[in-house]
Amino acid sequence: MIKSPLSLVSTRSPDLSEERVAVSLLSAVEKGLAEDGGLYIPKKVPRINWAAVSNSSFHSCSVSFLEQWLGGALSTKKVVELVEQALNFEVPLKPLIPTSLKGQEGVKSFQEQIHVLELFHGPTLSFKDFGARTMAFLLGERIRETGKSVTILVATSGDTGSAVADGLSGMEGVRVVLLFPASQTSRIQEQQLIVKRTGVLPLRVKGNFDDCQRLVKGAFEVQRLQDLNLSTANSINIGRLIPQMLYYVWAAKMLGTPHISFVVPSGNLGNLTAGVMAHLSGMPVSQFVTAHNSNDFFSRYLSDPNASQTASIRTLSNAMDVGSPSNYERLFALLSPVEMRELITGMSFSDDKMLETMSRVYSETGYVADPHTSIALAAAFKLREEAGSPSRIVVLSTAHPAKFPETVELATKSTVEKPMQLKELETRPTFAIDLDPSQKALTDAVLSHEWNR
Ligand SMILES: *Cc1c(COP(=O)(O)O)cnc(C)c1O
């Protein structure tokens, strides 16, 4: 069967499929947002032959899935290069085993219950590396195709900015402007944002995350910036969602059962949407659980269609402090409300419950989970208690605990060992410009920066 290459349409274009204007993958990655303000989704979610997806390694699994999914939008050679260059780190799946059971009978049945899928072994220690590095690869292909350089603006409150900066730094034809709020990121997150990188301008905004987002949006209207071919790299970029399907597929292949409940620590719902796309393509699952902190709009919505969005609340799992999740629009375009409720269960937990869970997991199993993963672990425990017969539960672990030493030490009373990526960071020079939260200040900073140093 000959497949046509993947093409993308806006979530807001009319539903008469013939009239939808489709764009290529690389063009959608360059644009970020569709012209009508919508988000790009596949014109038709590709169905793949699940049995033909390899289970021998993350690398070959990813290549065999992507080749089918992209339907020739990238050559096989490019798909192999993408996986080798952008996704060149480990993706371990670890069973949570109680210390009291280690090495004993009974371990096997316990093992079948909760697994943690560690997605934080990339250069900036969060799962954002999957999306950012793939986006960088695809953007590089696009620039080779058009010869046009781009300036990427990113508003970040946590992990996105450093993953994007790390992925894009030093690329021919790419400049990156990072905007982050002066005192809303953790100490280590800020350190990761301001290390000196070629082609990256970090701006420490005297304001909050909403100010940063407002400035990024506003920049697209500024005449003096028109020549820079502006784009953005938030999770609205389809180039970030595509690689995020791969680790779900890999976990499903490794466990080899259709009865998996994936538990996803959620904020903007990009990670969840990627899982849903993999499922619609042919990956069998039992269900998805979307686990939220006190920013619980989506989990309320799943049980009450009249639930309303709210302003974001600050919590200890700060990368999930999102009041109105942007990928909600994609989920809505991909699933009917009935399908959504059948496939996805929502749960939310307070900071206290998160800390209690982190502490419980550490004392029972010796496993140290970061605050975001601990929200998902709280959901996994609740699911296990509620479900009659235990299905397999896979908890997505989105960040390395060493990124949040204060919180982890508070809950576990032990110190986290720094991975090599963080030790290396401390030796590097830093650079950032303090910025007043005004459009003019941003424009001036971007135009007067000496980009080639
Ligand atoms: C971004 C982020 C999340 C939330 O992911 P979404 O795709 O926005 O739902 C969860 N955990 C960590 C550590 C993150 O950085």
The ligand as an SDF file (V2000), in Angstrom:
LIG
                    3D

 15 15  0  0  0  0  0  0  0  0999 V2000
    6.0640   20.6910   30.6480 C   0  0  0  0  0  0  0  0  0  0  0  0
    6.0730   19.7150   31.7600 C   0  0  0  0  0  0  0  0  0  0  0  0
    4.9180   18.9600   32.1250 C   0  0  0  0  0  0  0  0  0  0  0  0
    3.5830   19.1750   31.4550 C   0  0  0  0  0  0  0  0  0  0  0  0
    3.5520   18.6790   30.1300 O   0  0  0  0  0  0  0  0  0  0  0  0
    2.4090   19.1440   29.1010 P   0  0  0  0  0  0  0  0  0  0  0  0
    2.7940   18.5260   27.8200 O   0  0  0  0  0  0  0  0  0  0  0  0
    2.4710   20.6520   29.0770 O   0  0  0  0  0  0  0  0  0  0  0  0
    1.1170   18.6630   29.6340 O   0  0  0  0  0  0  0  0  0  0  0  0
    5.0270   18.0240   33.1370 C   0  0  0  0  0  0  0  0  0  0  0  0
    6.1850   17.8410   33.8020 N   0  0  0  0  0  0  0  0  0  0  0  0
    7.3080   18.5310   33.4930 C   0  0  0  0  0  0  0  0  0  0  0  0
    8.5400   18.2960   34.2800 C   0  0  0  0  0  0  0  0  0  0  0  0
    7.2960   19.4960   32.4730 C   0  0  0  0  0  0  0  0  0  0  0  0
    8.4080   20.2010   32.1810 O   0  0  0  0  0  0  0  0  0  0  0  0
  1  2  1  0
  2  3  1  0
  2 14  2  0
  3  4  1  0
  3 10  2  0
  4  5  1  0
  5  6  1  0
  6  7  2  0
  6  8  1  0
  6  9  1  0
 10 11  1  0
 11 12  2  0
 12 13  1  0
 12 14  1  0
 14 15  1  0
M  END
$$$$
